Amino acid sequence: MLHRRLLLTGAALAAPALFTPRRAAAQEVTLRLHHFLPAVSNVHRHFLMPWARKIQEESNGRLRIQIFPSMQLGGAPPQLYDQAKDGVADIVWTLPGNTPGRFPRIEVIELPFVAHKRASVNAKVTWELFDRHMRPDFAETQIITAWAHDGGLIHARREVRTMEDMRGLKLRFPTRQAGEALKALGATAIGLPVPQVPEALSQGVIDGAVVPWEVVPSIRIHEMVRNHVGIPGTPTFYSASFILAMNKARYEGLAPDLRRVLDANSGAVAAEMAATVWDEQGPVVEEMVRRRGNSITEITVAEKARWEAATAPVVTAWIAAMRERNIDGAALVEETRALVARFGQGVS
């Protein structure tokens, strides 16, 4: 009897060791994703939440992503990338343009009259360029994906039809290159993270902003200005790039099968998911603004040619600045334009 009890006791003591590998294989992880827009924003509702759900489902509930909008984990939008680098957040959605000059190569898609008018094309272009050239600029984090939005518009308190109408307008810009382009057109360019736009408008700090349609409702810009001016066709006046960046140690610490789930929802797959939000929600927002009675116009093709000529020195100056950093900016511009033409073929 004593011998049987000893055997049972030995089996019980051995049981945890037997089950430990299974528990390790069934690792459950919750990642915190931090971003700068409110939960009502289109990107939060139509990209980040579906993307997080997809990862949770494909990992059988073992990899969860908890999203914190509106900078709920603290800090300011320009600090988001460092929050991912330092582990304040596990994943961040942010604009490289929030920290001008830090990520030089991705600026190529933000140059005036380089990007396509559709986000689906810009996302493919940006990820292709990123995969080929840009990883060294982001070596401190694990980049899940990178993309760029559709053609941005000028939203202002007064009507803009010509370059002359831009003179003296105080306009918020999202990236350094967009700011330089606005200056070349005669505007006063003011750099602000997009969440600060409503307050800046209400206090008269700015007369308007350049943003794509997608973000308009979440910052209520259509309630504060009545004029919305687009640029016809491709190339478009400006685009801004985005990244999903993850803390490197957190990524490398995931179980291999969970990393595979995340990897399967990264890169071109995630970029395409994100771009769909801009391309699908842009027309929805435009129609909502139109029903409100706001003025929606486009500059003429002839006027666009004037704008392209006026902003060409911005591209030239960027190429020269890249040369000083031992980066072949001219080759990057040429490659970007070729990719826009290739991926944009047949896209209206």
N, C-alpha and C positions, 0 to 999 in steps of 0.2 A: 504493500500500500504506500509505504514511504517512497519507494522507488518510483511509483506511478506519479506521486505528487511532485517529485523532483523533476520528472520528465515534463509534466504540464507547466511547472514554473519556468523551466528552461525554454519551453516553446513560447510562453508569454513574453519572456524577456527578449527573445529573438524576433518576435513579431514586429516591433517598431523598425528594426533594421530591414526586415523584408519589405515593409510598406514605404520606407523613406524614398527609394527611387521613383516610385509611382507618384508620390506627392510632388517630388521635384519636377517630374515630367508634366504634372498638371499645374504648373505655376500660374497663378492669377495675378494680374498686374493692372493697376489703374494709373494712367498717365494724365497729367494736367496740361491742358492746352490753353494758352493765354492769348488774347487779341484785343484790339483797340476799338472795335465797333460794338454797338449795342446788340442785344439778343434779337431785336426786331429786324436787323439788317439782313439783306438778301444773302450775303456770303455766309453768315452764321446759320440761317435757316435752310438754305438750299445747297450749300457745299459742306461746311464743316460738320454739321449735325448728320447729314446722310453719310458722309465719309466715315465718321466715328461709328455710326451704326453698322456700316458694312464691315468694318474691322472687327467689331464685337461679334457679329453674326458668324463671320468666317473663322473666328478663333473659338467658336462655341462658348462665348461669354467669358473667356479667360483673359482677353486683352480689351480693356475698357478705356475710353478717352473721355475725361470729364472736362467740359469746356467752360472757361471763365472769360466772358466778354467784358467790354468796357473797362479794361485795365483793373479788374477786380482783385488781382493779386498784388496791386500796387505798382508804382512807377509811372513813367510816361512812355508814349509810343516809341520815341527814339531809343529807349532802353531795352526794347523787347529782344533784340538779337542777343545782347549780353545776358539777359535773363535765361535764355536757352543755353548759352555757353557756360554760365556759372551754375546752372541747376536750380535757379529760382522757379522756373517753370520747366516742364519736360519737353514741351513743344510750343512754338510760337508761330503765329501768322503775322508777318510784318512786311514792310517795304524796305528794301535795301536803300532806297532814296532817302529814308529818314536819317541816315548817317552819311552825308555827301562825301564822296571820295574814298570811302572805306572799301567799297566793292567795285572797283573801277570797270571791270569788263562788262558787267551786266548793264551798265549805263548805255551801251550801244543801242539797245531796243528802246531807250527813252529819248534818243536824239530826235529833233524835229524832222518830220516828214521822212521817217524811216519805217515805222511800223505799219501794219495792216489795219484796216478799220474794224476787222472782226477779231474777237478775243480767241476764237478757236485756232486761227492762223498764228496769232502772236504767241499763244501757249506752245504750239509745236516748235516755232522758231526759237523761243526762249529756252525750252528744255534741250533742244538739239545743241544750241550754243553752249548751254551750261555743261552738258555732258562732255562736249569736246574741249572746252577752254576754261571754264569758270570755277571748277572745283577747288583749285588752290586758294582762291579768294575767300572761300568759306570753310577752310580746313578745320576751324575750331569747333564746328558743329557737324552733325549729320543732316544734310539737306534731304528732306523727303521729296520735295518737288519745287519747281520754280516756273513761273508763268508771267504773262503780261495781259493787261485788259484791252478792251476794244478802244476805238478812238474816243478821246475825251472831248468834252464841249466846253465852251465859255459860258458861264452863267453870270449875268451881270445886271446891275440896276438900270443900265441904259443899253439901248440897242447898239449892236456892233455889226456893221456891214462892210467896213473897209479898215485898212490899217490905220487910217487917220482917226477912226473912232476909238482905237485902242489907247491913244495918247492920254496919259494921265490917269487911266483906270488903275486902281489899286486891286490887283488880282492875286489871290492865293495860288501858290503852285505846290505840287507834291514832290517834285524831284529837281535836282540842280539843273538838269538839262532843259526841263520845261520852264524853269525860271529864267534861264538865259534866253530862251526863245521868246518869252513874253517881253523881256527887255528889248530884244532886237525889233520887236513890233511896236515899241513905244510905250508899253504899259509899265507901271510900277509893280514889280514882282515881290511878293511877300510870302516867305516860306512858313507854312503852318501844318502841323499834323491835322488830318481831316476832322477829328472830333472837336477841334477848336474853331472851326469855321462858323458855326451858328453865333457864338458869342462875339467873334470878331466882326461879323456882319452887323449884329445888333448894336455894337458900340461904334460903328463907322470906321473901324480899323481897316477894313477892306470894302471894296465895292462889288466884289464877286469872287468867283473861284473857277478854276478849271478842274472838273471831275467828270467821270463817266456817268451815264444815266443811272446805272445800277445803284450807286451810293446816295443818290439825291434824297429819297424819302427818309433814310435813317438820320440825315443831318438837317432835314426840313428846309433845304435850300430853295425849293420851289415855293415855299411860303414867304420867303424873304426877298427874292428877286423875281422879276417877271420876264426877263429876256434870256433865251437859251439859244446859243449860236453854235451850229455844227460846221464841220469842214467836209466837203464832198469827197467821196472816193478814197482810193488808196494811192500813195501813202497818206497817212493821217497826221494831223498836227502834232500829237504827242500820245504816248502811252506810258504807263508806269508798271514796273515789275514788282512781283511779290515772291515770297518764299515761305515754305513751311520748314522751319529749322528745329532740330531736336538735339537735346543734350547728348553728347557723344557717349559718355559713360553709361547713361541710361539705355541708349540703344544697344550698346555692346553687351550690357548686362541682361538683356532679354533672352529667354530660352530660344534655342535655334528655330523651333517651329513657330514661335510667336514673331520672331524676326522675319520669317518667310511670309507670314500673313501681312505684316507691315510693308515689306518690300513689294509684295504683289499689288499693293494699293499706293505705291509711290511712283515717282518718275512721270513718264508720259501719261499713265493712267490717271493719276491724281490731277495733273495739269489739265487734262481734257475735262475732267469733272468740274474743276474750278472755272474754266473758260465758259462752260455751258451756262453758268449763272449769269455772266455778263451778256452773252448773246441772247439768252431767253428772257431775262428780266429787263434788259434795256428797253425793248419795244413796249413792254408792259408799263414801265415807268413813264416813258415818253407819252403814251396815250393818256395816262392819268394826269400828267401835267397839261396836256392839250385840253382835256375836258375841264380843267380848272380855269382855262381862259388865258393862260400865259402865252407869250409870243415865242414860237419855235421857228427858227429860220436857219438857212445855210448861207455862207458866203458863196459868191459865184466862183466858177472854175477859173476865170481870169484873175479874180482877186486872190484865189489860192496860189496861183503862180507867183504873184507879188510876194506873198507871205513866204513861199519856199525860197525865193531869191533873198529876201531880207534875213532869213534865219540860216542860210547856208554857212555864214561865218561861224555859227555856233558849232557846227559839225567839224569845220576846219580847226577851230580852237581846241576841240576835244581830242582830235587826232594828234595835235601837237603836244597836248598835256600828257596823253598816253605815251608818246615817244619818250618823254622825260622819265617815264616809269618803266622803260624798256618793254612796252607793250605795243604791238603793231596795230594801232587803232584803225589805220586805213584798210588793212586786210579784214579786220572785224566788221567794219561798215560794209565793205563789199560782200562779205560772206552773208551778213544779215540781210542785205537787200536781195541777194540771190535766193535765200531761203524764203523770204516773204513772197517772192515771185513764184517759187516752186510750190510752197504749201498753199498759196493763195490762188493758184490756177483753178478757175471754175467757181471760185467762191465769190458770191456777189455781196 
